[in-house]
Amino acid sequence: MKRICVIDGQGGGIGSAVIKKLKETFGESIEIIALGTNAIATAQMLKARANRGASGENAIVRTAPLVDVIICPISIIMVHAMMGEVTPKMAEAVAGSPAAKIILPLSQENVAVVGADGAPLPHLIERMIADHLQAFVLPCE
């Protein structure tokens, strides 16, 4: 069973949307671990049906190296992003993890991602599943 980690902060809206679609698409054939930069984000992702969840810097630092895939907004690899919620240790743990990383180009920071077309979150999630996760989760089909 593939272990997919979804990381989000602030209100957990991005992570919740991702988890809902992952559960709808793959059901219980994957394990989803929700990691929030804060307890509110984690709670929202658990409501979206993540299998497990934890909050804070230590949870992210300890779990990031142990999963198969990390899905997160680009802000998670940017130190001090999300109004200071992303610590240097969090960003380093995610960026340095041996897990495959799927980064969503959504940011409230003063950053422009050249080549990102500004598609809304639901479209990005559909692309993420079709282009990156379908073959990873169901490689024999």
C-alpha positions as CSV (number, residue, x, y, z in Angstrom):
1,M,0.0,0.0,0.0
2,K,1.4,3.4,-1.0
3,R,1.8,6.0,1.7
4,I,0.8,9.5,0.5
5,C,1.5,12.5,2.8
6,V,-0.6,15.6,2.2
7,I,0.9,18.7,3.9
8,D,-0.9,22.0,4.4
9,G,-1.2,24.9,6.7
10,Q,-3.4,27.8,7.7
11,G,-7.0,26.5,7.3
12,G,-6.1,23.3,5.6
13,G,-8.4,24.0,2.6
14,I,-5.9,22.9,-0.1
15,G,-5.0,19.7,1.7
16,S,-8.7,18.9,2.4
17,A,-9.6,19.2,-1.3
18,V,-6.7,17.0,-2.3
19,I,-7.6,14.3,0.3
20,K,-11.2,14.2,-0.7
21,K,-10.3,13.7,-4.3
22,L,-7.7,11.0,-3.5
23,K,-10.2,9.1,-1.4
24,E,-12.8,9.4,-4.1
25,T,-10.4,8.1,-6.7
26,F,-8.4,5.5,-4.9
27,G,-10.5,4.6,-1.8
28,E,-8.6,2.6,0.8
29,S,-6.0,1.3,-1.7
30,I,-3.7,4.1,-0.3
31,E,-2.8,5.4,3.1
32,I,-3.1,9.1,3.5
33,I,-1.2,10.9,6.2
34,A,-2.3,14.5,6.8
35,L,0.4,16.8,8.2
36,G,-0.6,20.3,9.2
37,T,1.6,23.2,10.1
38,N,-1.0,23.8,12.7
39,A,-3.8,21.8,14.4
40,I,-6.6,23.5,12.5
41,A,-5.1,22.4,9.1
42,T,-4.7,18.9,10.4
43,A,-8.2,18.7,11.8
44,Q,-9.7,19.8,8.4
45,M,-7.7,17.2,6.6
46,L,-8.8,14.5,9.0
47,K,-12.4,15.5,8.4
48,A,-11.7,15.0,4.7
49,R,-10.9,11.3,5.6
50,A,-7.1,11.1,5.9
51,N,-6.1,7.9,7.6
52,R,-3.9,9.6,10.2
53,G,-2.8,13.0,11.0
54,A,-0.4,15.1,13.1
55,S,0.6,18.7,13.5
56,G,3.6,20.8,13.8
57,E,7.3,21.0,12.9
58,N,8.3,17.7,14.6
59,A,5.5,15.7,12.9
60,I,6.6,17.0,9.5
61,V,10.3,16.5,10.1
62,R,9.9,12.9,11.3
63,T,7.3,11.8,8.8
64,A,8.5,13.3,5.5
65,P,11.3,10.8,5.0
66,L,9.0,7.8,5.6
67,V,6.4,8.2,2.9
68,D,6.3,7.4,-0.8
69,V,4.8,10.6,-2.0
70,I,4.4,14.1,-0.6
71,I,1.7,16.4,-2.0
72,C,1.7,20.0,-0.9
73,P,1.4,23.6,-2.0
74,I,4.6,25.3,-3.1
75,S,4.6,27.4,0.1
76,I,5.6,24.3,2.2
77,I,9.1,24.4,0.7
78,M,9.4,28.1,1.3
79,V,10.9,29.1,4.6
80,H,8.6,31.5,6.6
81,A,5.7,31.1,4.2
82,M,2.1,31.0,5.3
83,M,2.5,34.0,7.5
84,G,5.5,32.4,9.2
85,E,4.0,28.9,9.8
86,V,6.6,27.1,7.6
87,T,9.8,26.8,9.6
88,P,13.2,26.2,8.1
89,K,13.2,22.7,9.5
90,M,9.8,21.9,7.9
91,A,10.9,23.2,4.4
92,E,14.2,21.4,4.6
93,A,12.5,18.1,5.7
94,V,10.1,18.2,2.8
95,A,12.6,19.3,0.2
96,G,15.2,16.8,1.4
97,S,12.8,13.8,1.7
98,P,13.5,10.9,-0.6
99,A,9.7,10.7,-1.3
100,A,8.4,11.8,-4.7
101,K,7.1,15.3,-4.4
102,I,4.0,16.7,-6.1
103,I,4.0,20.4,-5.6
104,L,0.9,22.4,-6.3
105,P,1.7,25.9,-7.7
106,L,-0.6,27.8,-5.3
107,S,0.8,30.5,-3.2
108,Q,-0.2,33.6,-1.4
109,E,3.5,34.6,-1.1
110,N,5.1,37.2,-3.3
111,V,6.2,34.5,-5.8
112,A,5.4,33.9,-9.4
113,V,5.9,30.4,-10.8
114,V,6.8,30.8,-14.5
115,G,4.9,28.3,-16.6
116,A,2.1,27.7,-14.1
117,D,-1.1,28.6,-15.9
118,G,-3.1,29.7,-12.9
119,A,-5.6,26.8,-13.1
120,P,-8.0,26.5,-10.2
121,L,-7.4,24.0,-7.5
122,P,-9.9,21.4,-8.7
123,H,-8.3,21.3,-12.1
124,L,-4.8,21.0,-10.6
125,I,-6.0,18.1,-8.5
126,E,-7.5,16.3,-11.6
127,R,-4.2,16.8,-13.5
128,M,-2.1,15.6,-10.5
129,I,-4.0,12.4,-10.3
130,A,-4.1,11.7,-14.0
131,D,-0.5,12.7,-14.7
132,H,1.3,11.7,-11.6
133,L,-0.6,9.4,-9.3
134,Q,-2.7,7.1,-11.4
135,A,0.3,5.0,-12.6
136,F,2.0,5.2,-9.3
137,V,-0.9,3.9,-7.2
138,L,-2.2,1.4,-9.8
139,P,0.9,0.4,-11.7
140,C,-0.5,-2.9,-13.0
141,E,-3.6,-1.6,-14.7
